[in-house]
Amino acid sequence: MHEQDFFQNALVYLLAAVISVPIAKRLGFGSVLGYLLAGIIIGPFIMGYIGHEGEDVMHFAEFGVVMMLFLIGLELKPNLLWGMRRSIFGLGGLQLLLTALVIGAVAVALGQSIGAGIAIGLTLGLSSTAIVLQTLAEKGLMKQASGRASFSVLLLQDIAVVPILALIPLLAGSSQGHNSSTEVQYIAGIEITGWVQVALMLTVITGIVVVGLYLVKYFFRIIARTGLREIFTAAALLLVISTAALMELVGLSPALGAFLSGVVMANNEYRHELEADIEPFKGLLLGLFFISVGASINFGLLGSSPGTILSLLAALIGIKFVVLFILGRVFGIRGGQNTMFAFSLAQGGEFAFVLVAFSADNGVLGPDTSAILFLVVALSMAVTPLLLLLNDKIIMPLVFKSENTREEDTIEEEETPLIIAGFGRFGVVLGRFLIANGMSATILDNNPENIDVLRKFGFKVYYGDASRADLLASAGADKAKVLIVTVDDPQKSLKIVDQARRNYPHLKILVRAVNMKHSYELLDRKVDAFERDMLESSLLLGIEALTHLGYKRYQAHRLAHTFRKHARKVLFELHQHHQDDEKLYLSETKRHTMELEEIFRAEKEDSGHHLDSSWDVSSRREEASELNLSAREESS
Amino acid sequence: MVPKNKIVLQVFHPVLHKSRVNRVLLEAVEGLEGVSIRYLYDLYPDYQIDVTAEQEVLLQHDIIVWQHPLYWYSSPSLLKEWLDLVLEHGFAYGKSGRALEGKSVLSAISSGGSRDTYGSEKGLKFSIRDLLAPFEQTVCLCRMNYLPPFVTHGTHMLRADQIAHAAEDYVRIIEGLRDGSFSEDDIMKQKYINDIKS
């Protein structure tokens, strides 16, 4: 690549990413779809900024997957991994076998040879580690049932790539006559066969484990002592790259090797430093990878036979979804988590590109079939974020709504005096406190994931948007005494307050206030009580800070009280003021800075009554010394 | 008729929901004209007393009642905190502290022990008046008038009708003080204000 080309390419890629990813994020699509769209736009079929070198870029960018698995390994301590063995080999193994079987059968039915059918089945059985893990991490699902199950399946697929690569050359026999030369491998120019290779693999794996567990920390200690950050970064990259290279050399998956070395270093003292160093590279490379996938979608082929391609795409996703969904059920993944699990893995993976190319080289697949497979896999990857969006916005609410209508009856029977709308971080503490004191509460939350987890722990949580009048009704708002609104979106919070006020005037309404403006709006609506979130915990930490800076703890505590009281007063004053000249404020951000200014000014002007003046004896001491003085004057 | 004296009942009771006597007394005086009731433990659950607000309350009333159960021969701790902080030097006492001059203070207390155990040979060493000396002295230093206390004795043993009787007495005393219907001499010669005849 010429230098000029390099800069131009970098410019195009970076520009596309910087423009499209924030837009996609803003629209709620997640970064993966943003990158894919960027790739499609700059690709050969729309703007044509990148052509066939896109495929080289893709191979390069696949290294992002290696880094991602290294990072995931770092998060996963060996005992955790051991605890997942059932879902890795059981769920993961069955997924690959069943999917391969069904897809293979369909391929044969469509006229492929048996060998080609097996190759296609196994190839398409794999899913995209990059897309799935990136999306799950972005949604914060990695620690949940669907996230863990997805990860197990992907891990097994990564392991399975090795035997599949070994198998494909053998399949050539059944379609195009025997070709034994592919069984021989060359390492560093030396011919290697069968058992020697297995022994080499074992040696390398043992080496990675031993080095990772015992030696790496000394290495990093030396590097860290240099105090040069970029050398540490270089060493971190070196570690990942050398592991990957070594694995590739002996014919194992580099991603698997990186994962393994991550796991053995999960207890390492330099773990967080390594994470911080690798993370940006991983992010950029993955982004690049998604862009190149987008760019590689062959719209020409799609345009020439859209019917065939689209029905193949639908069949691929359909088959994978059904197999995953059934297995998810069997392995105990419930409700919305299971649809999430099945949708997230229902695409073809980046390994499919490698395997399709490899199969074509070995004569297992014809060029036309390869091109179609390549396109279908790329399309399925591009569609995945859309499917997950569909799951999030339409299917999950439906699943939970049907569960909810069933349970609404029990809500009405119980007639709890308390309704809590919103059960996130704020609501949970509040709810725990009230429930611990024997209150029964009906809890409404519209985050399906929250509900899933909280239900597991025995909370009575129901899915629903509390700003809807009918939901408040079915939660028993006519019989309840108190409604607590803890949702963190001010608009939604106010909507709930208004609904409740209009339909249930008897209800006491207590609200979590998110910011100043929200507080004003709550004051306007005269809710029964509201509290600024964050205020208390910030003040408590402030007390700690003063204590560590030499104040007496009780003094710090009293000062915080004065501040708290004062903050309240300032709020009321500013509220008055804002009602007067609401129109002066142009935009939200400007309003925010102006508010901050006002608060600080008001705070400077008036520090409030000195609470502790009675404990301050100086005025009495003065008076006493005055008396003393006059007494002495008299006596002299 | 405009009441002669404005009275404020400052109630210091941390567990009013478990109270047998004080609650009934309060229910009886609730809503009397010219009598306001303030529950200090509810106003300052965190002991962060609003000194300015409390001083303002004192200025607006003529007779201040400290109503509380007797805990370890003294008041619940919030009243002590209240005294410490609200009766400021320069406000309540000291050379320029004359804001409360001429007002009266009444302690309305309840006690588990009977009247004759206090200050007797066999029972407790000190009488109720002895034990209330710190309050009396505080009131005197603030140039106020400390009235003989209203005491409900033997609270653990009282039957409902006896409590009701105590409540009637309380209403009678509070109304009498409000309307100025007792002579000052008559009041001050009583050991307990309960004993005064109408």
Interface residues (C-beta under 8 A of the other chain):
Chain A: R558 H561 K565 H609 L611 D612 S613 S614 W615 S619 R620 E623
Chain B: D46 Q48 I49 D50 V51 T52 D84 L85 V86 L87 E88 H89 G90 G94 K95
